[in-house]
Amino acid sequence: GDSVTQMEGPVTLSEEAFLTINCTYTATGYPSLFWYVQYPGEGLQLLLKATKADDKGSNKGFEATYRKETTSFHLEKGSVQVSDSAVYFCALSGAGSYQLTFGKGTKLSVIP
Amino acid sequence: GAGVSQSPSNKVTEKGKDVELRCDPISGHTALYWYRQSLGQGLEFLIYFQGNSAPDKSGLPSDRFSAERTGGSVSTLTIQRTQQEDSAVYLCASGGGVKGGEAFFGQGTRLTVV
């Protein structure tokens, strides 16, 4: 079945540092890929998405590129802020499926 | 409504009692999901509804858990004879019912079984 593996946290960075959160997936065909973010005490929000190979999703300074050859969708941000502290979830939806499959989440803490 | 609405936001119940959790999806969304998030854990899929099709119940952890969706809109997740291990945040999401599409989440219901 479909699965998502993302780097385990927690990740602690200083403000303005570069962020990478790794995500790889297993799925048949060409799934859609997502990053969701959960700020403290809140529900999940869609951060960005990509629906086909080589697509780059971007939002709020975050980017992720759909790499079919490495089955990856790594999340990056050039300069993190304290307000980016949250839990980040990588997810996929199979091309022939309605179901969303999530990774275990990576907690990011950004310190001033 | 503007987003997915869940109620109650918090629920404390005694072990052995039944609880009902409600989800109002985004208007027009045909897909509705329930997930469970335990402390420090990721999201555990519970059940999925799509239009008038039979729901995908493959994630329900036991027969104490059930869910229904009335009129293709509001959904209720029922947990019978609650146990302490049921304590978690229960998240509802809705989507446009497109294969490969994203889902939009509510704020969740935090269930505590004492």
Boltz contact constraints between the chains, C-beta under 6 A:
constraints:
  - contact:
      token1: [A, 32]
      token2: [B, 100]
      max_distance: 6.0
  - contact:
      token1: [A, 34]
      token2: [B, 102]
      max_distance: 6.0
  - contact:
      token1: [A, 43]
      token2: [B, 105]
      max_distance: 6.0
  - contact:
      token1: [A, 43]
      token2: [B, 106]
      max_distance: 6.0
  - contact:
      token1: [A, 43]
      token2: [B, 107]
      max_distance: 6.0
  - contact:
      token1: [A, 43]
      token2: [B, 108]
      max_distance: 6.0
  - contact:
      token1: [A, 44]
      token2: [B, 105]
      max_distance: 6.0
  - contact:
      token1: [A, 46]
      token2: [B, 102]
      max_distance: 6.0
  - contact:
      token1: [A, 49]
      token2: [B, 102]
      max_distance: 6.0
  - contact:
      token1: [A, 93]
      token2: [B, 100]
      max_distance: 6.0
  - contact:
      token1: [A, 95]
      token2: [B, 100]
      max_distance: 6.0
  - contact:
      token1: [A, 96]
      token2: [B, 99]
      max_distance: 6.0
  - contact:
      token1: [A, 98]
      token2: [B, 31]
      max_distance: 6.0
  - contact:
      token1: [A, 98]
      token2: [B, 50]
      max_distance: 6.0
  - contact:
      token1: [A, 98]
      token2: [B, 99]
      max_distance: 6.0
  - contact:
      token1: [A, 99]
      token2: [B, 48]
      max_distance: 6.0
  - contact:
      token1: [A, 100]
      token2: [B, 103]
      max_distance: 6.0
  - contact:
      token1: [A, 102]
      token2: [B, 42]
      max_distance: 6.0
  - contact:
      token1: [A, 102]
      token2: [B, 43]
      max_distance: 6.0
  - contact:
      token1: [A, 104]
      token2: [B, 42]
      max_distance: 6.0
  - contact:
      token1: [A, 105]
      token2: [B, 42]
      max_distance: 6.0
